[in-house]
Amino acid sequence: MVKLSVIVPFYNVQQYAPDTLKSLRANARQDFEFILVDDCSRDETPDILARAERELPGAVYVRHEKNGGLATARNTGIDRARGEYLTFLDGDDWIAPGHYEQLLSSIEDLGCDFVRTDHVQCTARARTVHRVPHGRRGVVLNPRDAILPADRSTSVDYAYAWAGIYHRRLVDRGLLHFTDGLRTAEDRPWIWKLHREAESFATVGLLGVFYRRGVASSLTQIGDVRQLDFIRAFDQVVAETAEDRDAEKLLPKAVRTYCAIISHHLGSIERFEPAVARKLKSMSAVALRRMPQDVLDEALDSMDVQRATRLRRLRRRPAPAAGVAA
C-alpha cells in the first residue's frame, strides 16, 4: 500500500528540476510515490523527468500534451495518486531530507483531515521563515474557526498547498481538487473550501519546505494576462462563501481579502504589460461592483486610507464597454 503520494507539477524548470528531484530522492521510502506531472514543457524538463522515472524510487511520470496550468497539473496528480495521504511540491522548490517522514508522522499522530506547516522562503541567497498565521500548534481544531477575524491574516491567507499534508478522505469528499484551468491564485478557492468544509485540521512547526521566490519563469514575476485569473479565483471564493451557512460572518473576510489583492496588483501595476494593466483596472472595477455592496462598504471603511482611496476611486470608474471579460 502507498502511504504518501507527493504531487509535483513541472513547467519549463530545467534549471531547478534537478535540485527538486534530488530532494525527493533524499525523502524516498518504499511506501512513498512521487507523481511528476510535466505540463507540456518546451525546454529540457521532460528529458530530466524521463530520467527521474527510471532513477528515482517511487517516481510516476505523467506528461500533458497541452499546457493547462498549475491547478490542472495538480488535479492530474491527484487523480493518479494512490496514497493514503497526499501532499504537493512545486517543480522549482525543494524539501529537506526526511521532511516527508516527519510530515506523515505529524498527521498520523494527530488523526485530522489536514495539517499545515511553516516554510522557508528563498529569494536569491536570502532565507526567510514564514509561519502559518495561527497561534495554536499541535492541537486538532475546527478549520472554520481559523478563517476569522476578517481584519487579520489567518489560515485562509496562508494558501500554499505544498505547506501541508492531506488525508485521502478529502479527495473522496471532493475537497482536494483545484479549480481546473486557474493559472494564478489557484490555492485561494481551494484553501477556503478546505477550511469551510473539512472537519479537522492542525498546524505544526515543521520547517522542511524551501519555496523559491523570484524565479523569472514564475507567474508571480510575469505581468501577462494569466495574472488576471486572480479575479476568477476570488469571484469563486466570494460566491461560494455567500452560499455558506455562516455567510454573514465569513463574507467580510472574503471581500476584504479580495479588495486587498486588487489593491496589491494596482499598487504594482507598472509590472504589467500596458494592455493587461488597462484590463486589470476594468476587470477590477467590475469585480468591485459584483461584490455585496454593504459588505464592500464595511471592508473599505476598515482598510487604511491609501488602499481604501485607491479602491473607492476604482469603484467609481465608468462601466467598461461591452466585450470586456470579467
C-alpha positions in Angstrom: 0.0 0.0 0.0 1.2 3.5 -0.8 1.3 5.6 2.3 2.1 9.0 0.8 1.7 10.5 -2.7 3.7 13.6 -3.5 2.3 15.5 -6.5 4.9 17.7 -8.2 4.0 19.7 -11.3 6.8 20.9 -13.6 6.7 23.6 -16.4 9.9 24.9 -18.1 12.0 24.5 -14.9 15.1 22.7 -16.4 17.4 24.9 -14.2 15.7 23.9 -11.0 14.2 20.4 -11.5 17.4 18.6 -10.7 17.5 20.1 -7.2 13.8 19.3 -6.7 14.4 15.7 -7.7 17.5 15.4 -5.6 15.5 16.5 -2.6 12.8 13.9 -3.4 15.4 11.2 -3.5 16.5 12.2 0.0 12.9 11.6 1.1 12.2 8.3 -0.8 10.6 5.4 1.1 9.3 2.1 -0.1 5.7 3.2 0.5 6.0 6.7 -1.0 5.3 7.7 -4.6 6.3 10.8 -6.4 3.9 11.8 -9.2 5.9 14.0 -11.6 3.5 15.9 -13.9 5.0 17.7 -16.8 2.6 20.4 -18.0 3.8 20.4 -21.6 7.2 22.0 -21.0 9.1 23.3 -24.0 12.6 23.1 -22.5 14.7 20.1 -21.3 12.3 19.4 -18.3 10.7 16.3 -20.0 14.0 14.7 -20.5 15.0 15.3 -16.9 11.7 13.8 -15.7 12.0 10.8 -18.0 15.4 10.0 -16.4 13.9 10.6 -13.0 11.2 8.0 -13.7 14.0 5.4 -14.1 16.2 6.5 -11.3 14.0 7.9 -8.5 12.4 5.2 -6.3 8.6 5.6 -6.5 8.5 8.0 -9.4 5.5 8.1 -11.7 5.9 10.3 -14.7 2.9 11.9 -16.4 3.1 14.3 -19.3 0.4 16.7 -20.5 0.1 17.1 -24.3 -1.3 20.6 -23.8 -0.4 23.2 -21.2 -3.2 23.5 -18.6 -1.7 25.5 -15.8 -0.7 24.6 -12.2 -4.3 23.8 -11.0 -4.9 21.4 -13.8 -1.5 19.7 -13.3 -2.2 19.2 -9.6 -5.5 17.7 -10.5 -3.8 15.2 -12.8 -1.6 14.2 -9.9 -4.5 13.9 -7.5 -6.3 11.6 -10.0 -3.2 9.4 -10.3 -2.4 9.3 -6.6 -2.8 6.0 -4.7 -1.6 7.2 -1.3 -3.5 7.2 2.0 -2.1 10.8 2.3 -1.3 13.4 -0.3 1.0 16.4 -0.4 2.3 18.8 -3.0 5.6 20.4 -4.1 6.3 22.8 -7.0 8.8 21.8 -9.6 11.2 24.7 -8.7 11.2 24.2 -4.9 12.8 21.6 -2.7 12.5 19.9 0.7 14.8 18.9 3.5 15.9 15.3 3.9 13.4 13.3 5.9 10.8 16.1 5.8 8.0 13.9 4.4 8.5 11.2 7.0 8.1 13.9 9.8 5.1 15.3 8.0 3.5 11.9 7.7 4.1 11.2 11.4 2.5 14.5 12.4 -0.8 13.8 10.7 -0.9 10.2 11.8 -0.3 11.3 15.4 -3.0 14.0 15.2 -5.5 12.0 13.2 -7.0 15.0 11.5 -8.1 15.8 7.9 -5.1 18.0 7.1 -2.0 19.6 8.7 -0.4 22.9 7.7 3.3 23.7 8.2 5.6 26.6 8.2 8.1 27.1 5.3 11.3 28.8 4.3 11.1 31.4 1.5 14.3 31.6 -0.6 15.0 34.8 -2.6 18.4 34.6 -4.2 20.7 33.9 -1.2 18.2 35.3 1.4 16.3 32.9 3.6 13.1 33.9 5.5 10.9 31.8 7.7 7.2 32.1 7.1 4.8 30.7 9.7 1.2 29.6 9.5 -0.8 32.6 10.9 -2.3 30.5 13.6 -1.1 30.5 17.2 -2.1 27.1 18.4 0.3 24.3 17.3 -0.1 20.6 17.5 -3.8 20.8 18.5 -6.7 19.4 16.4 -9.1 22.2 15.6 -12.2 23.0 13.6 -11.0 24.6 10.3 -13.9 27.0 10.2 -12.7 28.6 13.4 -9.4 29.6 11.7 -11.0 31.7 8.9 -11.6 34.8 11.0 -11.0 37.5 12.1 -11.6 39.5 8.9 -9.0 42.2 9.7 -6.1 40.0 10.4 -4.1 37.4 8.5 -5.5 33.9 9.1 -5.0 30.4 7.8 -7.0 31.1 4.6 -4.4 33.7 3.7 -1.7 31.2 4.0 -2.8 29.4 0.9 0.3 27.4 -0.1 -0.9 23.8 -1.0 2.7 22.4 -0.5 2.8 23.6 3.1 0.9 20.7 4.5 -0.4 17.2 4.1 -3.9 15.9 3.4 -5.8 12.7 4.2 -7.3 10.8 1.2 -10.8 11.2 2.6 -10.6 14.9 1.5 -10.3 13.6 -2.1 -13.2 11.2 -1.6 -15.3 14.2 -0.4 -14.4 16.3 -3.4 -12.4 18.9 -1.3 -8.9 18.5 -2.6 -9.2 19.2 -6.3 -8.4 22.7 -7.6 -10.5 24.8 -10.0 -9.4 23.5 -13.4 -7.6 26.0 -15.6 -6.8 28.6 -13.0 -3.3 29.9 -13.8 -2.8 32.0 -10.7 -4.4 32.3 -7.2 -5.4 28.6 -7.7 -4.7 28.0 -4.0 -7.3 30.6 -2.8 -10.7 28.9 -3.6 -9.0 25.6 -2.6 -7.9 26.7 0.9 -11.2 28.4 1.6 -13.1 25.3 0.6 -10.9 23.2 2.9 -11.5 25.5 5.8 -15.2 25.7 5.2 -15.9 22.0 4.6 -13.2 19.8 6.2 -13.9 18.6 9.7 -10.5 18.9 11.4 -7.0 20.4 11.0 -3.9 21.3 12.9 -0.7 23.4 12.4 2.8 22.1 13.2 6.1 23.9 13.3 8.0 21.8 10.7 10.4 23.8 8.5 11.2 21.4 5.7 9.8 23.1 2.6 12.0 25.6 0.7 10.0 27.9 -1.5 12.0 29.5 -4.3 10.8 33.1 -4.8 11.6 35.4 -7.7 12.1 32.7 -10.4 11.9 34.5 -13.7 9.5 32.0 -15.2 7.1 32.1 -12.3 3.7 33.7 -12.9 4.3 35.9 -9.8 7.1 37.6 -11.8 5.3 37.8 -15.2 2.9 40.7 -15.9 0.8 39.0 -18.6 -2.9 38.3 -18.8 -2.6 35.0 -16.9 -2.2 37.0 -13.7 -5.7 38.2 -14.0 -7.0 34.8 -13.1 -6.9 36.0 -9.5 -10.2 37.7 -10.3 -11.9 34.5 -11.3 -10.4 32.8 -8.3 -11.7 35.4 -5.8 -15.1 35.6 -7.5 -15.3 31.9 -6.7 -14.3 32.5 -3.1 -17.0 35.2 -2.6 -19.7 33.2 -4.5 -19.1 30.0 -2.5 -18.8 31.8 0.8 -22.1 33.6 0.1 -23.8 30.2 0.0 -22.3 29.1 3.3 -24.4 28.7 6.4 -22.2 31.3 8.1 -22.1 33.7 5.2 -22.9 36.7 7.3 -19.9 36.1 9.4 -17.5 34.9 6.7 -18.2 37.2 3.8 -16.5 40.2 5.3 -13.3 38.3 5.4 -13.6 37.1 1.8 -14.5 40.5 0.5 -11.8 42.3 2.4 -9.1 39.8 1.2 -10.3 40.3 -2.4 -10.0 44.0 -2.0 -6.6 43.7 -0.6 -5.4 41.6 -3.5 -6.9 44.1 -6.1 -5.1 46.9 -4.3 -1.9 45.0 -4.3 -2.0 44.5 -8.0 -2.9 48.1 -8.7 -0.1 49.2 -6.5 2.5 47.4 -8.7 0.6 48.0 -12.0 3.8 49.1 -13.8 5.0 45.5 -14.0 2.0 44.6 -16.2 2.1 44.9 -20.0 0.1 48.1 -20.9 -2.9 46.3 -22.4 -3.0 44.0 -19.4 -2.8 46.9 -17.0 -5.8 48.5 -18.6 -7.7 45.2 -18.4 -6.7 44.9 -14.8 -8.4 48.2 -14.0 -11.5 47.4 -16.0 -12.0 43.9 -14.6 -11.2 45.0 -11.0 -13.8 47.8 -11.3 -16.4 45.4 -12.5 -15.4 42.9 -9.7 -16.0 45.6 -7.0 -19.5 46.2 -8.4 -20.2 42.4 -8.3 -19.4 42.2 -4.6 -22.1 42.5 -1.9 -22.1 46.3 -1.7 -22.9 46.6 2.0 -20.1 44.2 2.8 -17.8 46.1 0.5 -18.6 49.4 2.2 -17.6 47.9 5.6 -14.5 46.4 4.1 -13.3 49.7 2.7 -14.1 51.5 5.9 -11.9 49.1 7.7 -8.8 49.5 5.4 -6.1 52.0 5.6 -6.6 55.3 3.8 -4.3 54.7 0.9 -5.9 51.3 -0.1 -9.4 52.5 0.6 -9.0 55.6 -1.6 -7.5 53.6 -4.4 -10.4 51.1 -4.4 -13.1 53.8 -4.0 -11.7 55.6 -7.0 -11.7 52.4 -9.0 -15.2 51.6 -7.9 -16.4 55.0 -9.4 -14.8 54.2 -12.7 -17.3 54.1 -15.6 -18.5 50.7 -16.6 -16.4 49.3 -19.4 -17.7 48.8 -22.9 -19.4 45.6 -23.8 -17.0 42.8 -24.5 -14.6 43.3 -21.6 -14.3 40.0 -19.9 -14.9 39.7 -16.2 
